[in-house]
Amino acid sequence: MTFLERKIKNLGRHFSAGKPLAKFYPVYEALDTFCFTPGTRTSKAPFVRDAIDLKRVMTFVVLGLMPCLAMGIYNTGYQVLLARGEALRFGACVWQGLFKVFPVILVAYAAGGFWEVLFAAVRKHEISEGFLVTGLLCALIMPPTVPLWQVAVGISFGVVIGKEIFGGTGYNIFNPALVSRAFLFFAYPAQFSGDQAWVAVDGFSRATPLAVLSAAGHGGQAVPALQEAGYSFSNMFWGFIPGSIGETSTFACLLGMGFLLVTGVANWRVIAGCGLGLLGTGTLLFFSRGPESLAFFSLPPHWHLVMGGFAFGSIFMATDPVSSCATNSGRWIFGLLVGTLVVLIRVFNPAYPEGVMLAIIFMNAFAPLVDHYVVERHIRKRSARLAAFRGEAGCR
Amino acid sequence: MIAVFFAGLRMNIIQINKGRDIPLSGAAERKKVLCALPPVVAVQPPDFYGLRLIPVVKPGDSVQVGSPLLEHKDDRRVKIVSPASGAVADIIRGDKRALLAITVRCDGKQSALSFPKTPAAEVKHLAPDAVIGQMLSAGVWPCVRQRPFAKIAEPGSRPKSIFVQAHMTDPLSPDLDFVLEGQEARFHAGLEILKRLTPGTVFVCCPPSARSRAIQEASGVSVVGFAGPHPAGNVSTFIHHLDPVQKGDVVWYIGAEDVCRIADLFLEGRFNPRRTVAVTGEGALSRVYGQTVLGAPIRHLLTGALLESSRYISGSVLRGTDVGLDGYVCFYDQQVTVLPLGGKREFLGWLRPGWNKYSFSRTFLSSLPRRGTEALFSLDTDRHGGQRAIVLNHLYDGYVALDVLTYFLVRAIVSGDLEEAQRLGLLECADEDFALCAFACPSKFDVGGVIREGLKLIETEG
């Protein structure tokens, strides 16, 4: 037994039954199993088990988010210095970014963690690792200007209403991080929309690419309008644009996607479906444009991929296995519809220039319905197969 | 050679693509070793799923091979008999007086009760009722099990087909083709007798590489090879692909070695208690195929220093029973697995690269390609993590060789919707078919346990 193992074991005495801290046993348990694997043995078949556990799965999602976090920190600082007209030194960008982003993450984890612990203590179950992902996701989809108290209120709503009232991780209907953001978006629209939210400098106003196109109205041309506002395909792809903290860089999202797909943590069908749905609808609009149609119609479809939070949402949030579909065909349908809805909301709904959050939440609500029809089809195919066997046996 | 070639052509092969083999180290050498008769053997009522057994002997009673020890309360014709001659040593009971085992101290003579003999040429003319009657009275009947519910067959039912399991794909499982070598005549006679019991087909399900004459020269039956990873060798897989069970159907299945046991009953007029058990697993020093009797003590099969701290499993790691060093091999098991106990706590396990940690997922470095002996892993009984609600619901379907949506099946059972569970195919399943799901699940969810519960509920509630 190592020194640390002994120390933790000693600490555990205070959390045992009958001791004053007994109620907080889940906190001790979380710390204990964070440091050391539980070492529990199987008591019935299967006697051997895969080395993977949910801690590792969730840790890998967090690792997959690291490129977005790094890019988010850098870009937040970069946008600040750009707005102030200061020199864009790397170190200064990182420092400025950390100064803005770190408190948001800290508050998200602290407030979210508080509710997790509370529910674990009341319900007497172990603290689920899901909140490691929820906390970080929630922080990364906040605008850099967000007041910290709103982060705390948002994640509290997301964790409690989005997850815990359904029974905790594994039982939730909606993605809790998106519930947080949707709540904040509708409760505090001033801080979550408009042109002042996306660069962390007081009073500085710059429209996001989607807002630029939304404002361009009828008859405009999309690409020139974007270029006039200083947005090119490449700077949107690399992520040097204003936006929510973690969502701006498509490149960083793709790095995370590569990691999640190589390790098999995320399901590729959802991501592929999202991409195809978005490109398909984008293409349809592109070719049906007329001289008087919305400027959005003239946007080349692949530009949709790098704009707004699409890459981030489809890679890290639509793929949430609990709130998306649980059948393979269902995952395709889910993805395709998310992609389609993203474009439809972006283009046709002037009130919400960004459609990713709403599209995913909307499809979360419909995922069980999609699954229902896929399962019914499966059952019909099953009974047809069985009937075929019965027919054969009858002929014999 | 040519005969083998042609016989090979005759075999239908079904390719199973789903599932996966666990590369566990510690396979048994292909060597049969005749074990001495153990000093004591046991008959364990929990092995006989579906029977309510009551003892018909008292400690001290002398018994012969084939003497009844237990009877099924609901149908007294179904008996469990002694695999050895000697005296009843003990009747072991557990909680709530549940019967756990009857042990018999062997006298070494193996004197056997005698039953009517039938000449080999005559067995194909036996009446089905006569066959069943003799199997019941000699205690061979429990070798025959049925689907749905994976319980002992009901003597009154008529199966639409019978499956002979000559293929197992569990980790380190015995090569039944090898076990059957040298038992051709008995095996073929046993198949003839089984053919009397069904109006349908007798399927012999074997590895595609089966070379034994017992399988190659089997006639009048349908020989089908099942290729692919585990669970290609599960009974449910055979049945699902050849003659699936529907509501109201019954099929029977029986192990290959038990087919020989049936033949011995009719040809030689006695209960043959012989059982070949493969000794496997890292923890066993000498790993061979031991030829012993049913219900042999685990200790008797193992040689050399035995660690109290190892895990002694009757059966495979995926579906066996933890019987301990002082336990006995279960009735249907043809394998003993000795595993290191494991359970050492590791610092920051969730972050380790894990070169030596086996996982179906690609989240450990061990999933990089390996060669030779490196490709095998030594696994212990560490559960590797705490139990959680199911999160990664896309994992299960890749490991089940049946046409079922595992996650939805589990959900239907847990929510008590048995009708939906049956529509999703629960009747085709047994808990063992989901062992790989439970193995792979990061939430350590007991998938097989839920399936077993569901089957039990349907059986009792109809």
Contacts between the chains, C-beta under 8 A, distances in Angstrom:
chain1	res1	chain2	res2	distance
A	2	B	347	7.2
A	4	B	347	7.3
A	5	B	345	6.5
A	5	B	347	8.0
A	33	B	386	6.4
A	34	B	348	8.0
A	34	B	350	7.8
A	35	B	347	6.6
A	35	B	348	6.8
A	36	B	345	4.0
A	36	B	346	6.3
A	36	B	347	5.9
A	36	B	348	7.9
A	36	B	349	7.1
A	37	B	345	5.6
A	37	B	346	4.6
A	37	B	349	3.5
A	37	B	350	7.7
A	37	B	382	7.6
A	37	B	384	6.9
A	37	B	385	7.2
A	38	B	345	7.4
A	38	B	383	7.4
A	38	B	385	6.5
A	38	B	386	5.5
A	39	B	343	4.6
A	39	B	344	6.3
A	39	B	345	4.1
A	39	B	346	7.9
A	39	B	382	6.6
A	40	B	343	7.0
A	40	B	382	7.4
A	40	B	383	4.6
A	40	B	385	8.0
A	40	B	386	7.2
A	41	B	341	6.7
A	41	B	342	6.6
A	41	B	343	4.5
A	41	B	381	4.7
A	41	B	382	6.2
A	41	B	383	6.2
A	42	B	381	4.9
A	42	B	382	7.8
A	42	B	383	5.1
A	43	B	322	7.1
A	44	B	321	8.0
A	44	B	322	7.0
A	44	B	449	7.9
A	45	B	313	8.0
A	45	B	315	7.6
A	45	B	317	7.3
A	45	B	318	6.0
A	45	B	319	4.9
A	45	B	320	5.6
A	45	B	321	7.3
A	45	B	435	6.4
A	45	B	448	7.1
A	46	B	317	6.2
A	46	B	318	4.7
A	46	B	319	7.4
A	46	B	435	4.8
A	46	B	436	7.8
A	46	B	438	5.2
A	46	B	439	4.8
A	46	B	448	7.6
A	47	B	311	6.4
A	47	B	313	6.0
A	47	B	317	4.7
A	47	B	318	7.8
A	47	B	320	6.8
A	47	B	322	7.1
A	47	B	337	7.8
A	47	B	339	6.3
A	47	B	381	5.1
A	48	B	22	6.9
A	48	B	24	7.0
A	48	B	171	7.7
A	48	B	317	4.8
A	48	B	318	8.0
A	48	B	339	7.1
A	48	B	379	4.2
A	48	B	380	7.3
A	48	B	381	6.7
A	48	B	439	6.8
A	49	B	382	7.1
A	49	B	383	5.2
A	49	B	384	5.1
A	49	B	385	7.8
A	49	B	438	7.7
A	49	B	439	5.8
A	49	B	444	6.6
A	50	B	358	7.2
A	50	B	359	4.9
A	50	B	360	5.6
A	50	B	361	6.9
A	50	B	384	6.7
A	50	B	439	5.5
A	50	B	440	5.0
A	50	B	441	7.4
A	50	B	442	7.4
A	51	B	354	6.1
A	51	B	357	3.7
A	51	B	358	6.1
A	51	B	359	4.5
A	51	B	364	6.1
A	51	B	366	7.9
A	51	B	384	4.9
A	52	B	359	4.9
A	52	B	360	7.8
A	52	B	361	4.8
A	52	B	363	5.7
A	52	B	364	7.5
A	52	B	384	7.1
A	52	B	385	7.5
A	52	B	440	7.8
A	52	B	442	4.8
A	53	B	350	7.0
A	53	B	384	5.6
A	53	B	385	2.4
A	53	B	386	6.9
A	53	B	442	5.4
A	53	B	443	8.0
A	53	B	444	6.9
A	54	B	385	6.6
A	54	B	386	7.6
A	54	B	388	4.8
A	54	B	391	6.1
A	54	B	442	4.9
A	54	B	443	5.6
A	55	B	349	7.8
A	55	B	350	3.9
A	55	B	385	6.6
A	56	B	349	7.8
A	56	B	350	4.6
A	56	B	351	7.9
A	56	B	363	5.7
A	56	B	385	7.8
A	56	B	442	7.1
A	57	B	363	7.4
A	57	B	391	7.0
A	57	B	392	6.4
A	57	B	442	5.0
A	59	B	350	5.1
A	59	B	351	6.5
A	60	B	363	5.7
A	126	B	386	5.6
A	126	B	388	7.6
A	128	B	388	6.2
A	128	B	389	7.7
A	129	B	388	7.9
A	130	B	391	7.2
A	167	B	389	7.5
A	168	B	389	6.9
A	169	B	388	7.1
A	169	B	389	6.3
A	169	B	391	6.6
A	170	B	388	6.6
A	170	B	389	2.7
A	170	B	390	5.8
A	170	B	391	5.2
A	170	B	443	7.2
A	171	B	389	6.1
A	262	B	362	6.5
A	263	B	361	7.0
A	263	B	362	5.0
A	263	B	363	4.9
A	264	B	361	5.5
A	264	B	362	4.8
A	264	B	363	7.3
A	265	B	361	7.8
A	265	B	363	7.0
A	265	B	392	7.9
A	267	B	394	5.1
A	321	B	391	5.9
A	321	B	392	5.5
A	321	B	393	5.5
A	321	B	394	6.1
A	322	B	391	5.9
A	322	B	393	7.6
A	326	B	393	4.5
A	326	B	394	7.3
A	326	B	407	5.3
A	326	B	408	7.2
A	327	B	405	6.5
A	327	B	408	7.7
A	328	B	394	7.6
A	328	B	397	7.5
A	331	B	394	7.6
A	371	B	408	7.7
A	375	B	405	6.2
A	375	B	408	5.5
A	375	B	424	7.5
A	378	B	405	5.8
A	378	B	424	7.9
A	379	B	423	5.0
A	379	B	424	6.6
A	381	B	403	7.9
A	382	B	403	5.9
A	382	B	423	7.9
A	382	B	424	7.8
A	382	B	425	6.1
A	383	B	423	7.9
A	385	B	244	7.6
A	385	B	403	6.8
A	386	B	244	5.7
A	386	B	246	5.2
A	389	B	243	6.6
A	389	B	244	5.6
A	390	B	246	6.9
A	393	B	160	6.8
A	393	B	200	7.2
A	393	B	243	7.3
A	396	B	200	7.7
